[in-house]
């Protein structure tokens, strides 16, 4: 019986060069080439000299490879009066990224844990509004948040003056941007952690409760060690999200502390001076390098992260 | 809930001393303060604030001088806003249709148990990791009339070939669409692929027995079966479309003229550049309304029936 049906069952035996296969792989290769093309264009353009760019087109490979554009993009390209290149924006972005990453993941993981294991009256309501909040266009909240940040700064100033310290400013500083990233990262991250903690066997939680562990005890001793993979997913999500942000950077910071994306846009789209396409593309590539590295290293975890936002909780 | 699994009498006893539980959950409530504050102050408070102040004549600073629907009247008689809405409609419709069609087609191809599936997926999804600014700048360069696609085709012999979307009023929106699709279709593909993979293998056996072709199976049988995934994708794409901002800023800054304006650019301009706050609030309220029109039916379908999320 088994050997009689062996043929039709299981994977269809296919010859490597059957017509459907050629069409399928051919289409996929063309599609892949199309998607890869802009990356290729960025790389080759950034390695050409300006005379060579003027002679050829965007797709022609470089004849004489030069790294000059990369050096210039990183260290001497001008935005307004600052001529220290993208390096300034890079370090600004790093200074924005690290505290935002820590703060948003710390808060959201606790949120998720509380929502999954320590439900209280109204917790489901807050969670539902948090999820809907992810869909509110940012433009609706941008201006009032400016006021919130200003008031937060004023409030903290009062406290800090009482304690004998100087004034505190939140709006227009890196800390303000960190607060904003923490706020807007919260919906997706909370969903991620809540779903993960809900999926853990409940017996674990119960056993810890019987042993007398409390909210924080269970969180730090049991949940955190088990949630390491999901922390990595959350980090991937946040690093790419925060690094790629443009809108919040423009609104909540000032030119000196602009993140990399904002500075990049200012360098490339500045109207003064001769357009140096090779420097522009080197700068673009430099800005894309951090999320691209994360993407290519993390592989399936990245997919898991973006799927977490899509699969309903 | 925590005591379930113990003997029955104890469990009922646990229910009887619920007030003590309230105290114990106090830690959970304290720990949730950042979330509760975010929900109440930012998502609810700030949104309502903007809606309320859209009925004032605030210019440089918000003030409570009420003017009723004046701002909305002005908004809907402003050419630039009408252009933005027209652009959003065209861009939105096309990017929705193309994202879904291309996303599904790619997912179906990757689902054919092909070799190098991971490599193909990695290549198609990588644009999604990039920022809109990077995407916009790269495509600005590729579509550059002097060095990009137009020049390549002209060099091949078609000297009168014209493809210059970013500097041509009437087609600039398609230049933005190309970049947006390049970046976004990978995500849709991934969602669809996850949906297709979640379908029982028996469906395939059944359709083979019935003699239904592979592509017909995908279109006629699989698409209806992954309806929840498609709905999710529609919601994600739609909320992305309404927000589109960075991409346009990087690619065209709304130009040439006002031809690639989008609602988000209008809002930002009114609020932070031309000191016409209330006009910006009114425009952003319209954006909120647009999202609500998409979102409320979905939320109702998705979460309406069951109280537990």
Boltz contact constraints between the chains, C-beta under 6 A:
constraints:
  - contact:
      token1: [A, 28]
      token2: [B, 109]
      max_distance: 6.0
  - contact:
      token1: [A, 28]
      token2: [B, 120]
      max_distance: 6.0
  - contact:
      token1: [A, 32]
      token2: [B, 120]
      max_distance: 6.0
  - contact:
      token1: [A, 32]
      token2: [B, 123]
      max_distance: 6.0
  - contact:
      token1: [A, 35]
      token2: [B, 123]
      max_distance: 6.0
  - contact:
      token1: [A, 35]
      token2: [B, 124]
      max_distance: 6.0
  - contact:
      token1: [A, 36]
      token2: [B, 123]
      max_distance: 6.0
  - contact:
      token1: [A, 38]
      token2: [B, 138]
      max_distance: 6.0
  - contact:
      token1: [A, 41]
      token2: [B, 142]
      max_distance: 6.0
  - contact:
      token1: [A, 42]
      token2: [B, 138]
      max_distance: 6.0
  - contact:
      token1: [A, 57]
      token2: [B, 147]
      max_distance: 6.0
  - contact:
      token1: [A, 57]
      token2: [B, 151]
      max_distance: 6.0
  - contact:
      token1: [A, 57]
      token2: [B, 152]
      max_distance: 6.0
  - contact:
      token1: [A, 58]
      token2: [B, 142]
      max_distance: 6.0
  - contact:
      token1: [A, 58]
      token2: [B, 147]
      max_distance: 6.0
  - contact:
      token1: [A, 58]
      token2: [B, 148]
      max_distance: 6.0
  - contact:
      token1: [A, 107]
      token2: [B, 34]
      max_distance: 6.0
  - contact:
      token1: [A, 110]
      token2: [B, 31]
      max_distance: 6.0
  - contact:
      token1: [A, 111]
      token2: [B, 35]
      max_distance: 6.0
  - contact:
      token1: [A, 114]
      token2: [B, 28]
      max_distance: 6.0
  - contact:
      token1: [A, 114]
      token2: [B, 31]
      max_distance: 6.0
  - contact:
      token1: [A, 114]
      token2: [B, 32]
      max_distance: 6.0
  - contact:
      token1: [A, 118]
      token2: [B, 25]
      max_distance: 6.0
  - contact:
      token1: [A, 118]
      token2: [B, 28]
      max_distance: 6.0
  - contact:
      token1: [A, 120]
      token2: [B, 25]
      max_distance: 6.0
  - contact:
      token1: [A, 120]
      token2: [B, 28]
      max_distance: 6.0
  - contact:
      token1: [A, 120]
      token2: [B, 29]
      max_distance: 6.0
  - contact:
      token1: [A, 126]
      token2: [B, 36]
      max_distance: 6.0
  - contact:
      token1: [A, 126]
      token2: [B, 39]
      max_distance: 6.0
  - contact:
      token1: [A, 129]
      token2: [B, 39]
      max_distance: 6.0
  - contact:
      token1: [A, 129]
      token2: [B, 43]
      max_distance: 6.0
  - contact:
      token1: [A, 130]
      token2: [B, 39]
      max_distance: 6.0
  - contact:
      token1: [A, 133]
      token2: [B, 43]
      max_distance: 6.0
  - contact:
      token1: [A, 135]
      token2: [B, 239]
      max_distance: 6.0
  - contact:
      token1: [A, 135]
      token2: [B, 291]
      max_distance: 6.0
  - contact:
      token1: [A, 135]
      token2: [B, 295]
      max_distance: 6.0
  - contact:
      token1: [A, 136]
      token2: [B, 47]
      max_distance: 6.0
  - contact:
      token1: [A, 137]
      token2: [B, 242]
      max_distance: 6.0
  - contact:
      token1: [A, 137]
      token2: [B, 243]
      max_distance: 6.0
  - contact:
      token1: [A, 137]
      token2: [B, 287]
      max_distance: 6.0
  - contact:
      token1: [A, 137]
      token2: [B, 291]
      max_distance: 6.0
  - contact:
      token1: [A, 139]
      token2: [B, 264]
      max_distance: 6.0
  - contact:
      token1: [A, 139]
      token2: [B, 267]
      max_distance: 6.0
  - contact:
      token1: [A, 139]
      token2: [B, 284]
      max_distance: 6.0
  - contact:
      token1: [A, 139]
      token2: [B, 287]
      max_distance: 6.0
  - contact:
      token1: [A, 140]
      token2: [B, 47]
      max_distance: 6.0
  - contact:
      token1: [A, 140]
      token2: [B, 50]
      max_distance: 6.0
  - contact:
      token1: [A, 140]
      token2: [B, 284]
      max_distance: 6.0
  - contact:
      token1: [A, 140]
      token2: [B, 288]
      max_distance: 6.0
  - contact:
      token1: [A, 141]
      token2: [B, 46]
      max_distance: 6.0
  - contact:
      token1: [A, 143]
      token2: [B, 271]
      max_distance: 6.0
  - contact:
      token1: [A, 144]
      token2: [B, 46]
      max_distance: 6.0
  - contact:
      token1: [A, 144]
      token2: [B, 49]
      max_distance: 6.0
  - contact:
      token1: [A, 145]
      token2: [B, 46]
      max_distance: 6.0
  - contact:
      token1: [A, 183]
      token2: [B, 38]
      max_distance: 6.0
  - contact:
      token1: [A, 183]
      token2: [B, 42]
      max_distance: 6.0
  - contact:
      token1: [A, 186]
      token2: [B, 38]
      max_distance: 6.0
  - contact:
      token1: [A, 206]
      token2: [B, 2]
      max_distance: 6.0
  - contact:
      token1: [A, 209]
      token2: [B, 2]
      max_distance: 6.0
  - contact:
      token1: [A, 215]
      token2: [B, 27]
      max_distance: 6.0
  - contact:
      token1: [A, 215]
      token2: [B, 28]
      max_distance: 6.0
  - contact:
      token1: [A, 240]
      token2: [B, 129]
      max_distance: 6.0
  - contact:
      token1: [A, 244]
      token2: [B, 131]
      max_distance: 6.0
  - contact:
      token1: [A, 246]
      token2: [B, 133]
      max_distance: 6.0
  - contact:
      token1: [A, 246]
      token2: [B, 246]
      max_distance: 6.0
  - contact:
      token1: [A, 261]
      token2: [B, 131]
      max_distance: 6.0
  - contact:
      token1: [A, 261]
      token2: [B, 133]
      max_distance: 6.0
  - contact:
      token1: [A, 264]
      token2: [B, 133]
      max_distance: 6.0
  - contact:
      token1: [A, 265]
      token2: [B, 133]
      max_distance: 6.0
  - contact:
      token1: [A, 265]
      token2: [B, 250]
      max_distance: 6.0
  - contact:
      token1: [A, 268]
      token2: [B, 137]
      max_distance: 6.0
  - contact:
      token1: [A, 284]
      token2: [B, 134]
      max_distance: 6.0
  - contact:
      token1: [A, 284]
      token2: [B, 137]
      max_distance: 6.0
  - contact:
      token1: [A, 287]
      token2: [B, 134]
      max_distance: 6.0
  - contact:
      token1: [A, 288]
      token2: [B, 130]
      max_distance: 6.0
  - contact:
      token1: [A, 288]
      token2: [B, 134]
      max_distance: 6.0
  - contact:
      token1: [A, 291]
      token2: [B, 129]
      max_distance: 6.0
  - contact:
      token1: [A, 295]
      token2: [B, 126]
      max_distance: 6.0
  - contact:
      token1: [A, 295]
      token2: [B, 129]
      max_distance: 6.0
  - contact:
      token1: [A, 303]
      token2: [B, 190]
      max_distance: 6.0
  - contact:
      token1: [A, 307]
      token2: [B, 194]
      max_distance: 6.0
  - contact:
      token1: [A, 310]
      token2: [B, 191]
      max_distance: 6.0
  - contact:
      token1: [A, 310]
      token2: [B, 232]
      max_distance: 6.0
  - contact:
      token1: [A, 313]
      token2: [B, 309]
      max_distance: 6.0
